[in-house]
């Protein structure tokens, strides 16, 4: 039996890689000789760096950069296993959670730190960049990022310009406002398009391509997917239904495990997820449920029970 585990992280609890390890242990208690492949995934949001680094045997880089208010902060990015592709979440350096509520003024915040991460990766030899642009604390159209990379901006009289995105169309002749995704992250998407010849793509497509998910699921008997919470929104570009849509092409049944299965989660059945299981076995506080050790135990045990049921059905119906 071949089983592929392609599960998104349980945000604030276990990473995609850690969940894969726990599920594999549960499966092996029932099918000790099963071929189990673990493919870390994400939908382009939080956890994308970890999924692509873990999924390709890459490495993490920790460094100090300037945060949204130009104060020093610690940030992290990843370099994939090919040693040429950097994976960066702009929220790591320029994200909203990095500043206090009373400091959240988009006129003052900058993407400079994101540019510092890019510059460091360039210096380490990276020439391809995958950059998640969600969770922004900024509205500078990527100018801070560009300044960190060496760009300088002046008006027609030679005066140095501050933050703002109106120079783009006037000076470069590129109207990025109408391009889907250009306004994301305070215009950072537009900055990549206008200055760095970037391409905007759904994060889930990039992740699946880089971890070679289509090739990994070939010949699988089951695929296990999931995320922290499955509800009706899971059909809107989230990882589990992205996995199930891909599996539908090959006729592979998909089982999902989640920390929480909402009342409206049955919408995902129309997208190829055959069965849904909650990892929570009994009433428990949210804090305890998100405890790494408890979550790992729950996921491992429920995975075992799922495959015990599969084994019974296999024996009964051949």
C-alpha positions in Angstrom: 0.0 0.0 0.0 1.2 3.5 -0.9 0.1 6.5 1.1 1.0 10.1 0.5 0.7 12.6 3.3 0.2 16.1 2.0 -1.1 18.1 4.9 -0.9 21.8 5.6 0.3 23.0 9.0 -2.0 23.4 12.1 -1.2 27.1 12.5 0.3 27.9 15.9 0.7 24.2 16.7 2.4 21.7 14.4 4.1 22.2 11.1 3.3 20.3 7.9 6.5 18.2 8.4 5.6 17.4 12.1 2.1 16.4 11.1 3.5 14.1 8.5 5.7 12.4 11.0 2.8 11.9 13.4 0.4 10.5 10.7 3.1 8.1 9.4 3.6 6.7 12.9 -0.2 6.0 13.2 -0.3 4.4 9.8 2.7 2.2 10.5 1.1 0.7 13.6 -1.5 -0.8 11.2 0.4 -1.3 8.0 4.0 -1.7 9.0 5.1 -2.4 5.5 3.2 0.5 3.8 5.1 2.9 1.6 4.5 6.3 3.2 5.6 9.5 1.4 5.5 12.8 3.3 5.2 16.0 1.1 5.1 19.2 3.2 2.6 21.7 1.7 1.1 25.1 2.3 -1.3 27.4 0.4 1.1 30.3 0.1 0.4 31.8 3.5 1.9 31.1 6.9 4.0 27.9 6.8 5.0 28.2 3.1 8.7 28.8 3.9 8.8 25.7 6.2 6.9 23.6 3.7 9.2 24.4 0.8 12.4 24.1 2.9 11.4 20.9 4.5 10.0 19.5 1.3 13.2 20.1 -0.7 15.8 19.5 2.0 16.7 23.1 2.2 17.9 25.3 5.0 16.7 28.3 7.1 18.5 31.7 7.4 18.0 33.8 10.5 19.1 37.5 10.5 18.4 40.9 11.9 16.6 43.4 9.6 14.7 46.6 9.9 11.1 46.1 10.8 8.0 48.0 9.6 9.1 51.1 11.6 12.8 50.7 10.8 13.6 49.2 14.2 15.8 46.1 14.4 13.9 42.8 14.5 14.8 39.1 14.0 13.5 37.6 10.7 13.8 34.3 8.9 13.7 33.1 5.3 14.5 29.8 3.6 16.7 28.5 0.8 15.4 25.5 -1.0 17.5 22.3 -1.6 18.7 23.5 -5.0 20.6 26.3 -3.1 19.4 28.8 -5.7 15.8 29.5 -4.7 15.0 31.7 -1.8 11.6 31.5 -0.1 10.5 34.6 1.8 7.4 35.6 3.7 7.2 39.3 3.7 5.3 39.2 7.0 8.5 37.9 8.6 10.1 41.3 8.2 7.2 43.7 7.3 4.2 42.0 8.9 1.3 43.5 10.9 2.0 41.4 14.1 5.4 43.0 14.3 4.1 46.4 15.5 1.8 47.5 18.3 -1.8 48.4 17.6 -1.2 52.1 18.3 1.8 52.1 15.9 -0.1 50.8 12.9 0.1 53.7 10.5 0.6 52.7 6.8 2.0 56.2 6.1 5.0 55.4 8.3 5.6 51.7 7.8 7.9 50.2 5.2 8.9 47.0 3.4 12.6 47.8 3.8 13.2 44.7 5.9 11.8 42.5 3.2 14.3 44.0 0.8 17.1 43.2 3.2 16.0 39.5 3.2 16.1 39.5 -0.6 19.5 41.2 -0.7 21.0 38.7 1.7 19.6 35.8 -0.4 21.2 37.4 -3.5 24.5 37.6 -1.7 24.2 33.9 -0.9 23.8 33.0 -4.5 20.0 32.8 -4.9 18.6 33.9 -8.3 15.0 32.7 -8.0 12.7 34.1 -5.4 9.3 32.9 -4.1 7.9 35.6 -1.9 4.6 35.4 0.0 3.0 38.8 0.2 0.3 38.3 2.8 0.0 39.8 6.3 1.5 43.2 5.5 1.8 46.2 7.8 2.7 48.4 5.0 1.3 50.5 2.1 4.5 51.7 0.4 4.0 49.9 -2.9 7.3 48.0 -2.3 9.4 51.2 -2.3 11.1 50.4 1.0 12.0 47.0 -0.3 13.4 48.5 -3.5 15.4 51.1 -1.5 17.0 48.2 0.5 18.0 46.8 -2.9 19.7 50.0 -3.9 17.0 51.9 -5.7 16.7 55.7 -5.2 13.7 57.7 -6.1 13.7 61.4 -7.1 11.1 63.8 -8.5 11.7 65.9 -11.7 13.5 68.5 -9.7 16.0 66.0 -8.2 14.4 65.9 -4.8 14.5 62.5 -3.1 11.0 61.0 -2.9 9.5 59.4 0.2 7.1 56.5 0.3 4.2 56.1 -2.1 3.4 54.3 -5.3 2.3 57.1 -7.7 5.8 57.3 -9.3 5.3 53.9 -10.9 2.9 54.6 -13.7 4.2 58.1 -14.4 7.9 57.2 -14.5 7.8 53.7 -15.8 4.7 53.7 -18.0 3.5 50.6 -16.3 -0.1 50.7 -15.1 -0.1 47.8 -12.6 -3.3 48.9 -10.8 -5.5 46.7 -13.0 -3.4 43.5 -12.7 -5.0 41.0 -10.3 -2.9 40.8 -7.1 -0.9 44.0 -7.7 -2.5 45.7 -4.8 -1.8 42.9 -2.4 0.4 43.6 0.7 0.1 47.4 0.4 1.1 47.3 -3.3 4.1 45.1 -2.8 2.8 42.9 -5.6 2.8 45.9 -7.9 6.3 46.8 -6.9 7.6 43.4 -8.0 5.7 43.7 -11.3 6.9 47.2 -12.1 10.5 47.0 -11.0 11.6 43.4 -10.8 9.8 41.7 -13.6 7.9 39.6 -11.1 5.1 37.3 -11.8 2.0 37.0 -9.5 0.7 33.4 -9.0 -1.5 31.6 -6.5 0.8 30.4 -3.7 -0.7 26.9 -3.7 0.2 26.4 -7.4 3.8 27.3 -6.7 4.1 25.1 -3.6 2.7 22.1 -5.4 5.0 22.6 -8.3 8.1 23.0 -6.2 7.4 19.9 -4.0 6.4 17.9 -7.2 3.2 16.8 -5.6 1.7 15.5 -8.9 4.7 13.1 -9.3 4.7 12.1 -5.6 1.0 11.0 -5.6 1.4 8.8 -8.7 0.3 5.3 -7.8 -0.9 6.2 -4.4 -3.8 4.2 -2.8 -4.7 7.0 -0.4 -3.7 10.6 0.1 -4.0 12.2 3.6 -4.5 16.0 3.7 -5.9 18.6 6.1 -5.2 21.8 7.9 -6.0 23.4 11.3 -9.6 24.1 10.5 -11.8 22.8 7.7 -14.9 24.7 6.9 -16.7 26.1 3.8 -13.8 28.5 3.2 -11.5 25.5 2.6 -12.8 25.3 -0.9 -11.4 28.8 -1.7 -7.9 28.1 -2.7 -6.8 26.3 0.5 -4.4 23.5 0.5 -6.7 20.5 1.3 -9.0 21.0 -1.6 -6.0 21.9 -3.8 -4.7 18.4 -3.0 -8.1 16.7 -3.5 -8.6 18.4 -6.9 -5.3 17.1 -8.1 -6.0 13.6 -6.8 -9.4 13.6 -8.6 -7.4 13.6 -11.9 -5.8 10.3 -10.9 -8.8 8.7 -9.1 -7.0 8.7 -5.7 -9.2 8.8 -2.6 -8.4 11.6 -0.2 -8.9 11.6 3.6 -8.6 14.9 5.6 -7.7 15.4 9.2 -8.2 18.7 10.9 -7.9 20.2 14.3 -11.5 21.4 13.9 -14.1 20.2 11.4 -16.9 22.9 11.2 -20.6 22.2 10.6 -20.3 23.5 7.1 -17.2 21.5 6.2 -19.1 19.0 4.2 -18.8 21.4 1.3 -15.3 20.0 0.7 -16.8 16.6 -0.3 -17.8 18.1 -3.6 -14.1 18.8 -4.2 -12.8 15.3 -3.9 -12.3 14.9 -0.1 -14.0 11.6 0.6 -13.9 11.7 4.4 -13.3 14.2 7.2 -11.9 13.5 10.7 -11.3 15.8 13.6 -8.1 15.2 15.5 -9.8 16.2 18.8 -11.1 13.2 20.7 -12.8 14.9 23.7 -13.7 18.3 25.1 -10.6 20.3 25.6 -9.5 23.9 25.8 -8.1 25.6 22.7 -4.8 26.2 24.5 -4.5 22.5 25.4 -5.6 21.4 21.9 -2.9 23.5 20.3 -0.2 22.1 22.6 2.4 20.5 20.4 2.6 17.3 22.4 -1.2 16.9 22.7 -1.8 17.7 19.1 0.9 15.3 18.0 -0.7 12.5 20.1 -4.2 13.2 18.8 -3.1 13.2 15.2 -1.1 10.0 15.6 -3.8 8.1 17.4 -6.6 9.2 15.0 -4.4 8.3 12.0 -4.0 4.8 13.5 -7.8 4.4 13.9 -8.5 5.6 10.4 -6.3 2.9 9.0 -7.6 0.3 11.3 -11.0 1.0 9.7 -9.5 0.8 6.3 -8.0 -2.6 7.2 -11.3 -3.9 8.4 -13.0 -2.8 5.2 -10.1 -4.4 3.2 -10.6 -7.7 4.9 -14.4 -7.6 4.6 -14.7 -6.5 1.0 -11.4 -7.6 -0.4 
